[in-house]
Amino acid sequence: MIYEQKLITLITIFSLMSFGWSCIHGVEVELWGECYNIEETTVLDFGGNQLLGEIPEEICNLTNLTELELGGNQLSGEIPSCIGNLANLTFIHLEYNQLSGEIPYEIGNLTNLIWLNFVHNELSGEIPLSICNLDMNWSNPDNFNIYENQLCPPYPECIEDYVGEQDTSECEEPSLCNENMYWSDCGLPFYCNSTCLNPDPLPECDDYCEIGCFCNEGYIFSDDTYSECILIENCSECNLTTDDILGPYYFEDAPFRSVIAHADEPGQRLFISGNVKQNDCENSISGSLIEIWQANDEGCYGIVEDCDTGNPENDYFNLRGKFFSDVNGDYTFESILPGYYGSRPRHIHIKITTPNEEVLVSQLYFENDPYCEDDQWCQDADDRIIPLIEDEYGLNGEIDLIMNSTENGISLGDINFDNLLNVQDIVLLVGIILNNSIPNDFQIYSGDINNDNNIDILDIVQLVAIIIN
């Protein structure tokens, strides 16, 4: 153990030297040639220092920052969207720079702001409605000031009287709605409107009006954000995997394994595979957590029932397990065909959690099951009834799981989920291996870089090689 710790330490030091960084990664960030402690830095004052270039995204790691003064410099580029991570900010001054682009939507996350000054930049586009999440004294220019930019109307109602002088010469004619939409002061509540993802909304709606933009005749909302209307015939035939009841026998903390049934478990072997996909039915989601639990071949659930057969290994979590979709979104698991539980058809319980925490609880059924027709849950589960083909190894079936998500998932090695692979990930991985930190499920996925179902020094070596190359 001592040898392994020393070797891990040497690899980490080598990693730091390879990048030529002097700051302690995971503890400090480098900004304009200086190191700042992530936990202890609360004030950054670089006002009037003639700083050049863009605002570095590393600044967003200083999550305890309360004051950010960057006014009176020559900073350019866009305000980084990760600025929304600095939820403790009360003071942000970026005035008299050359910042361009739009004010990021994430500005609305800074609900503790008291002072905001973006005067005399080149900010353009529309101001995000999220700015109204802030509880500021809009009318006092000492508290809120965005004068002398190129920001375009229409302006959010909370600030429309306080935007000051703006150069709108490059702004397009303002439109309340996007293409193929119309404005209404009394439209159908949004959740009652059909979408490509949900063509059959709630049959009954409340007796109140929704204010907003709605689809022209012949068009339909493309998704549940209700922001885009497309021709009905252009809706893809992509439908989300439907949900089902959780049932009373779900238990957390099942072990990580994709072979759910032990080799000597009675019953016909069953192999299920597929892909976890985004809501376009095309792009996949890596690193989705898939949890499985089921009855044995006699219809008995372990843990909660005394089963007369099965469980040859005396496994507390018999016929239960969890695993991840791989880098391509593919998954596969091995079990046995479950028996009939009471009058219910054969079924396997499944719970999928995507890295962006979209959760689906459902059940998988099997083709030609005589109990399905009279089962109130199976009879409406056409998208989850799996045809099975038998070969010399057992029964085989395939089903893709379509989640209401537009995110690709997690990259292997991205331990802190910032969409970057760097030394910070190495430091976190070392902490996990040395038991200095307890990883969550998704860090277990991202930390197993060589896919050997262990997080160890070999993963550090591979991560270092990926970063250097």
Backbone hydrogen bonds, N-H to C=O, Kabsch-Sander energy under -0.5 kcal/mol:
donor,donor_aa,acceptor,acceptor_aa,energy
5,Q,1,M,-2.5
6,K,2,I,-2.3
7,L,3,Y,-2.4
8,I,4,E,-2.6
9,T,5,Q,-2.4
10,L,6,K,-2.4
11,I,7,L,-2.3
12,T,8,I,-2.4
13,I,9,T,-2.5
14,F,10,L,-2.6
15,S,11,I,-2.3
16,L,12,T,-2.3
17,M,13,I,-2.5
18,S,14,F,-2.3
19,F,15,S,-1.2
20,G,16,L,-0.7
20,G,17,M,-0.7
21,W,16,L,-1.3
25,H,23,C,-0.9
26,G,28,E,-0.5
27,V,24,I,-1.8
28,E,24,I,-3.7
29,V,36,Y,-2.2
31,L,29,V,-0.5
31,L,34,E,-2.9
34,E,31,L,-1.6
36,Y,29,V,-2.7
38,I,27,V,-3.0
41,T,37,N,-2.0
42,T,40,E,-0.5
44,L,67,E,-2.3
46,F,44,L,-0.5
46,F,69,E,-3.2
48,G,71,G,-2.8
49,N,46,F,-1.1
50,Q,72,G,-0.8
53,G,74,Q,-0.6
55,I,76,S,-0.5
59,I,56,P,-1.6
60,C,57,E,-2.2
61,N,58,E,-1.9
62,L,59,I,-1.4
63,T,61,N,-2.1
64,N,38,I,-0.6
65,L,62,L,-2.0
66,T,42,T,-3.4
67,E,42,T,-1.9
68,L,91,F,-2.5
69,E,44,L,-2.9
70,L,68,L,-0.6
70,L,93,H,-3.0
72,G,95,E,-2.4
73,N,96,Y,-0.7
74,Q,51,L,-2.4
76,S,53,G,-2.5
77,G,98,Q,-0.5
79,I,100,S,-0.5
83,I,80,P,-1.8
84,G,81,S,-1.7
85,N,82,C,-2.6
86,L,83,I,-1.7
87,A,85,N,-2.0
89,L,86,L,-1.9
90,T,66,T,-3.2
91,F,66,T,-1.7
92,I,115,W,-1.9
93,H,68,L,-2.6
94,L,92,I,-0.5
94,L,117,N,-3.2
95,E,117,N,-0.5
96,Y,119,V,-2.7
97,N,120,H,-0.9
98,Q,75,L,-2.8
100,S,77,G,-2.5
101,G,122,E,-0.6
107,I,104,P,-1.8
108,G,105,Y,-1.9
109,N,106,E,-2.3
110,L,107,I,-1.6
111,T,109,N,-2.0
113,L,110,L,-1.8
114,I,90,T,-2.7
115,W,90,T,-2.2
116,L,143,N,-3.4
117,N,92,I,-2.1
118,F,145,N,-2.9
120,H,147,Y,-1.7
121,N,148,E,-1.0
122,E,99,L,-2.8
124,S,101,G,-2.4
125,G,150,Q,-0.7
127,I,152,C,-0.6
131,I,128,P,-1.9
132,C,129,L,-2.0
133,N,130,S,-2.3
134,L,131,I,-1.6
136,M,134,L,-1.0
138,W,136,M,-1.5
140,N,137,N,-1.5
143,N,140,N,-2.0
144,F,140,N,-2.4
145,N,116,L,-2.0
148,E,165,E,-2.2
149,N,165,E,-0.7
150,Q,123,L,-3.0
152,C,125,G,-2.7
159,I,156,P,-1.7
160,E,156,P,-1.1
162,Y,159,I,-2.8
167,D,149,N,-2.9
168,T,166,Q,-1.0
171,C,168,T,-1.6
181,M,178,N,-1.1
182,Y,214,F,-2.6
184,S,212,G,-2.5
187,G,210,E,-3.1
192,C,189,P,-2.4
193,N,190,F,-2.2
195,T,198,N,-1.5
196,C,221,F,-2.1
202,L,191,Y,-0.8
208,Y,206,D,-1.0
210,E,187,G,-2.7
212,G,184,S,-2.3
214,F,182,Y,-2.9
216,N,180,N,-2.3
219,Y,216,N,-2.0
220,I,230,I,-2.7
221,F,194,S,-1.1
222,S,228,E,-2.6
226,Y,223,D,-1.5
229,C,179,E,-0.6
230,I,220,I,-2.7
232,I,218,G,-1.8
234,N,231,L,-1.7
235,C,232,I,-1.6
239,N,237,E,-0.6
241,T,402,I,-2.1
244,D,361,V,-2.2
250,Y,247,G,-0.5
257,R,255,P,-0.7
257,R,322,K,-2.1
260,I,258,S,-1.0
260,I,334,E,-2.9
261,A,334,E,-1.0
265,E,262,H,-1.9
270,L,335,S,-2.6
271,F,395,L,-2.7
272,I,333,F,-2.4
273,S,397,G,-1.8
274,G,331,Y,-1.9
276,V,329,G,-2.9
277,K,275,N,-0.7
277,K,401,L,-2.7
278,Q,283,N,-3.7
279,N,405,S,-2.3
281,C,278,Q,-2.2
285,I,276,V,-2.4
286,S,408,N,-2.7
287,G,325,S,-1.8
288,S,285,I,-0.6
289,L,353,T,-2.8
290,I,288,S,-0.5
290,I,323,F,-3.3
291,E,289,L,-0.5
291,E,351,K,-2.7
292,I,321,G,-3.0
293,W,349,H,-1.5
294,Q,319,L,-1.2
295,A,347,H,-0.5
296,N,300,C,-2.4
299,G,296,N,-2.2
302,G,300,C,-0.5
304,V,302,G,-2.1
305,E,301,Y,-1.3
307,C,305,E,-1.0
314,N,311,N,-1.6
316,Y,314,N,-0.5
318,N,315,D,-1.8
319,L,260,I,-1.0
320,R,317,F,-1.5
321,G,292,I,-2.0
322,K,255,P,-1.7
323,F,290,I,-2.2
325,S,288,S,-1.7
326,D,330,D,-2.9
329,G,326,D,-2.4
331,Y,274,G,-2.2
333,F,272,I,-2.6
334,E,258,S,-2.6
335,S,270,L,-2.9
337,L,268,Q,-2.5
339,G,296,N,-2.7
342,G,340,Y,-0.9
344,R,341,Y,-2.0
348,I,364,L,-1.9
349,H,293,W,-2.3
350,I,362,S,-2.5
351,K,291,E,-2.0
352,I,360,L,-2.8
353,T,289,L,-2.5
354,T,358,E,-2.6
357,E,354,T,-2.5
359,V,357,E,-0.6
360,L,352,I,-2.6
362,S,350,I,-2.9
364,L,348,I,-2.7
365,Y,384,R,-2.6
367,E,386,I,-2.4
369,D,366,F,-0.8
372,C,369,D,-1.6
375,D,372,C,-1.6
376,Q,374,D,-0.6
379,Q,375,D,-2.4
380,D,377,W,-0.8
381,A,378,C,-2.1
384,R,381,A,-2.2
385,I,382,D,-1.0
386,I,365,Y,-2.6
386,I,384,R,-0.7
389,I,396,N,-2.4
391,D,394,G,-2.7
394,G,391,D,-0.5
395,L,269,R,-2.8
396,N,389,I,-2.4
397,G,271,F,-2.5
399,I,273,S,-2.3
401,L,275,N,-2.3
402,I,400,D,-0.6
403,M,277,K,-2.7
403,M,401,L,-0.7
405,S,403,M,-2.1
410,I,286,S,-0.9
413,G,446,S,-2.6
414,D,411,S,-2.0
415,I,413,G,-1.9
417,F,414,D,-1.0
422,N,420,L,-0.6
425,D,422,N,-1.1
426,I,422,N,-1.2
427,V,423,V,-2.6
428,L,424,Q,-2.1
429,L,425,D,-2.3
430,V,426,I,-2.6
431,G,427,V,-2.1
432,I,428,L,-1.9
433,I,429,L,-2.2
434,L,430,V,-2.5
435,N,432,I,-1.2
436,N,431,G,-2.9
437,S,431,G,-1.2
444,I,440,N,-1.7
445,Y,441,D,-1.5
446,S,442,F,-2.5
447,G,443,Q,-2.0
448,D,444,I,-0.9
448,D,445,Y,-0.7
449,I,447,G,-1.8
451,N,448,D,-1.2
456,D,454,N,-0.7
459,D,456,D,-1.3
460,I,456,D,-1.1
461,V,457,I,-2.3
462,Q,458,L,-2.0
463,L,459,D,-2.4
464,V,460,I,-2.8
465,A,461,V,-2.0
466,I,462,Q,-2.2
467,I,463,L,-2.4
468,I,464,V,-2.6
469,N,465,A,-1.9
